[in-house]
Amino acid sequence: MHVAKIVIISLVVFVLVTIIVTGALQDRIFFSLFVGIPFGLVAFVLSFIYMYRQKNE
């Protein structure tokens, strides 16, 4: 798998996790996007690292 594909998949993971976390916390926290974005960034980095390591094996 090429690095470009890995980045695109990781971006999709970022968007999905950000939307899910923001939606889940919307009723409890007014600025739920400020919580969703860091979770999305962590998911992006973790998915990128995992897929990049799998590519090299």
Secondary structure, DSSP 4 states (H G I P E B T S, - for coil): --HHHHHHHHHHHHHHHHHHHHHHHTTT-TTTHHHHHHHHHHHHHHHHHHHHHHHH-
